Each structure stands twice: as structure tokens, then as C-alpha cells.
Amino acid sequence: MEVIILASGSKGNATVIKTNGSKILIDIGISYTSFKKKTKESNVNIKEIEYLLITHEHGDHIRGLKRFIENHPNVKVYLTKGTFDAIEKDMLNLINNYEIIKANENYNINSVVTVDTYELSHDANEPIGFVINHNNKKAVIATDTGYIDEKYFDLLKNANFYLLEANHEPSLLMDSRRPYYLKQRITSIKGHLSNNEAAWLINNFIKDINETIWAIAHISEDCNTNYNIEKAIVNIVEDPTKLKVVYTSQETSRKIKLWLKL
């Protein structure tokens, strides 16, 4: 399994997961023009993308959806009923190949890939997270959430890869020029995870494994820094040496191969 994070953050999100014989796209929150450019640079053949999993309907997760579907009508789209209902009708009219999914289920995407779903806590209609399973490798997708219920910890632990957000440093957020209502939204359980909250979660997920990759997602450009994230990791994660950290942004990441022994 390989992961290529094309973009992550409030300006747009898109991730490609490559397995033997299939390519899965998680969200299409960048323009189709940018998507084509980034996939070409990463040697990803768009025509080989068979599946699109959508976490929720916010613009930074579906910005390029309309043109993507116009150009690739055979791609199968997986989304919740709440997300489906929230998407603009002109987009929905283009989606002919889709499946309505819900949290707390397991889906066979094809003969070699399964996806477990779980609830996220965000101010969207019915946001959802994914656990991608292939060939004894496990990738957890957990962005845009202010909270993850402990009932999902068994599902999320011991993964080879985490795309887990550490959105903000609270002191930087509160000192920023953002309006107070936005600060309240971001710090609420329907908002985004802070550095400490994310580090606490990752520490709980990796207690029983020797190493994993944490691709830190949705990092605020003005209310966070890599230094503050690293400080949270060192202060909270019991054994930070277990983590191979990748910082995400609007720049395309290198290919991340999931080969680690757990």
C-alpha cells in the first residue's frame, strides 16, 4: 500500500491510496486543474482511480468534485446520506455510480480492499472516517474532527499509517485576529483537534506497536507551527521514537510506503 497526500489543510484536501490493482481517492477538495497537475507530478494515472471516498461536504473536501465526475463518470463514489443530501444538486445529478454508506460498518471495496467506517465529530451533516485495509496493512483517515469517541479506539489502534489532524495550537489561535465565533467553532468538539489532543490520541493508538507513520493533517497556516506540534509529541507521547512524522500542507507529499513491521 502507498499513500500520496496531494493536499491537506483549509485550502483543500485530497489523498490517493494505491494498492495492488486499485487506486482510491479520499476527498477531492482541490480544483480539478490542480488535481491533474499534482497526480501527473506524482506519476498517478487518473484513469486508474476507481473509487472516491468522501468524508464530508465542506468545500475544502469536495471543491473539485463536479469536474472530476464530469471527466471520470465511472468512478464509484462512497458517501453518507447526510453528505449526499448536503451536496449541491447540480453535482449530484452527475453522480450515477455511488453507494450510500454509514458509520460503524465494513465495506468490501473490491476483492482485496476493505474499509471500516466510524463517526467523526465535525460541523457537517454526517462526517465519516475511514480505515483502509489491504494485504495486512492498515491506514487510518481522521481529519476534520474535534473529538474521537473512545469506542473507536480498538478499531483505530495499531495501524501502519495515520492521516490524523493536529490543526492548531490553542494559544496561537486565541491570539490570532480570527473572530471569536470562529475560535469557538475550531476549539469545540465539532471543530478541529489541537496539537495536544491529537498527540493524546496517537499515544493511545500506538501503545501496542513498535513503529508507525503519522502524517499530520490539516495544520493551520497561521495558528500552528511544526515546533508546537513536536513539543506536544515529546510531552505527551510515551515513546516518540515510535513515530515517523510527515508534515502535510498544500504541497504534494512524497509517496509513503506502508512497509513497517508493527
URURLIN-V988956 format. One line per field, one symbol per residue. phi: phi as a letter, one per 40 degrees, with the letter a starting at -180 (. if undefined). psi: psi as a letter, one per 30 degrees, with the letter a starting at -180 (. if undefined). A space follows every 10 residues. Layout:
# URURLIN-V988956
phi=???
psi=???
This chain:
# URURLIN-V988956
phi=.bbbccaahc cibabbbbbc gabbbbgacb cccccccccc ccfbcdcccb bbbbcaccdc bbdccdcccd cbccccbbac cccdcccdcc cccccbbabc bacgbbbcca cbbbbcbacb bacbcacabb bcbafgbbbb babfacabcc cccccccgcc abbbcbcabd cccccccccc cccccccccb bbccdccccc cccccbdbbc aabbccbfcc cbbaaccccc cccccbccbc cccbcbcbac cccccbccbc cc
psi=kkkjjekkaf fkkkkkkklj flkkkjligl leeeeeeeee fghkjeffkf kjkkelgkeg fgegeeeeee fiffkkkkll eeeeffkkef eeffjfjlkk lllhlkkjea ffklkkllkl jlhleilklk jkkkhgkkkk jilikfkkkf fgeeeflhlf kkikkielje eeefflgkle eeeeeeflfg clkleeeeee eeeefgeglf llkjjjlhkk ffglleeeee eeeefekeif ffkjkkklaf kkllkjkjfk k.
